Amino acid sequence: MALLDIFKKKPAEKKKPIEKKAPASAKATAGKEKKLAPIIKKAVKSQAFRVLAKPHVTEKATDLEKQNKYAFEVFSSANKNEVKKAVESLYGVNVEKVNIVNIPRKKRRVGRARQGFRKGYKKAIVRIAKGQKIEIMPR
């Protein structure tokens, strides 16, 4: 009958209650928050590539820089909050406002027979705080 003993339930062992330790002081918890802050910032910074496709460099976009506005091409799934967080974390500036425009695809022809479309995209125009700058084109 030793073979059938493996199917029998074993008597439950008594478990000791787990004691929760309270932090020694508020300084201990504040120290942990300070240690976690750079990790959180790195996580947000590493996600910026999922939102911002590339800076939109055109003549009109360079004129907007005088008004502290910068244009970026963003992925179609991005929203205003994600764009704001991505620009703030990547460039280290304070974003005041984000406007988003969907640029539709446009019909293009090559000769008479060939016809196609130029790809559409989503563009974000970001206004940053006065006195701050973003260097899009390195000098």
C-alpha positions in Angstrom: 0.0 0.0 0.0 3.0 2.3 0.0 2.3 3.2 -3.6 -1.1 4.6 -2.8 0.3 6.7 0.0 1.5 9.3 -2.5 -2.1 10.2 -3.4 -3.1 10.8 0.2 -3.2 14.4 1.5 -0.5 15.3 3.9 -1.4 16.9 7.2 -1.2 20.7 6.9 1.7 22.3 8.7 1.1 25.3 10.9 2.3 28.5 9.3 3.8 31.3 11.2 2.2 34.7 10.8 4.4 37.1 8.7 5.3 40.2 10.6 5.3 43.5 8.6 8.2 45.8 9.4 7.4 49.5 9.5 10.0 51.9 8.1 12.3 53.4 10.7 11.4 56.9 9.6 10.0 58.9 6.8 13.6 59.5 5.6 13.9 55.8 4.7 11.0 55.9 2.3 12.1 59.3 0.8 15.4 57.7 0.0 13.8 54.9 -1.8 11.7 57.3 -3.9 14.8 59.2 -4.9 16.5 56.0 -6.0 13.4 55.0 -8.1 13.1 58.4 -9.8 16.0 58.0 -12.3 14.7 54.5 -13.2 11.3 55.9 -14.0 12.8 58.7 -16.1 14.9 56.2 -18.0 11.8 54.1 -18.7 10.0 57.1 -20.1 13.0 58.3 -22.0 13.4 54.8 -23.6 9.8 55.0 -24.8 10.3 58.2 -26.7 11.3 56.4 -29.8 7.8 54.8 -29.9 6.2 58.2 -30.1 8.5 60.6 -32.1 9.4 59.4 -35.6 11.7 62.4 -36.6 11.8 66.1 -36.4 9.9 67.8 -39.2 12.5 70.2 -40.8 10.9 72.5 -43.4 11.0 76.2 -44.1 7.8 76.7 -42.3 8.9 74.7 -39.3 12.1 76.7 -39.0 10.0 80.0 -39.0 8.0 78.5 -36.1 11.1 78.2 -34.0 11.0 82.0 -33.5 7.7 81.5 -31.6 9.2 78.6 -29.5 7.3 76.0 -31.6 8.9 72.9 -33.0 7.4 70.3 -35.4 7.8 66.6 -35.2 6.5 63.7 -37.3 4.9 61.2 -34.8 3.5 57.7 -35.2 -0.2 57.5 -36.0 -1.0 55.9 -32.6 0.5 58.8 -30.6 -1.7 61.3 -28.7 -0.9 64.7 -27.2 0.0 63.4 -23.7 2.5 60.9 -25.1 4.1 63.5 -27.3 4.4 65.9 -24.4 6.1 63.3 -22.2 8.4 62.2 -25.0 9.6 65.7 -25.9 10.1 66.7 -22.2 12.1 63.5 -21.4 14.2 63.5 -24.6 15.1 67.2 -24.9 14.7 68.2 -21.2 12.4 71.2 -21.8 9.0 72.2 -20.5 6.2 71.7 -23.0 3.3 74.2 -22.7 1.1 73.1 -25.6 0.8 70.3 -28.2 -1.2 70.5 -31.4 -1.5 67.5 -33.7 -2.4 67.5 -37.4 -3.1 64.4 -39.6 -1.6 65.0 -43.0 -3.5 62.9 -45.5 -1.9 60.8 -48.3 -1.8 62.5 -51.7 -2.1 61.1 -55.2 1.0 61.0 -57.3 1.5 60.0 -60.9 4.5 58.9 -62.9 3.7 59.3 -66.6 0.2 58.4 -67.8 -0.2 54.8 -66.7 1.5 54.7 -63.3 -0.4 56.1 -60.4 0.1 55.8 -56.6 0.0 57.6 -53.4 2.5 59.5 -51.2 2.3 58.3 -47.7 0.4 60.3 -45.1 1.6 61.0 -41.6 0.8 62.6 -38.3 2.5 65.9 -37.3 2.8 67.4 -33.8 3.6 71.1 -33.3 5.0 71.5 -29.8 5.2 74.9 -28.0 7.9 75.0 -25.3 8.4 77.5 -22.4 9.9 80.9 -23.2 13.7 81.0 -23.0 14.2 77.3 -23.7 15.5 75.8 -27.0 15.7 72.5 -28.7 18.6 71.9 -31.0 17.2 69.7 -33.8 20.0 70.1 -36.3 23.4 69.7 -34.6 25.9 72.4 -35.5 
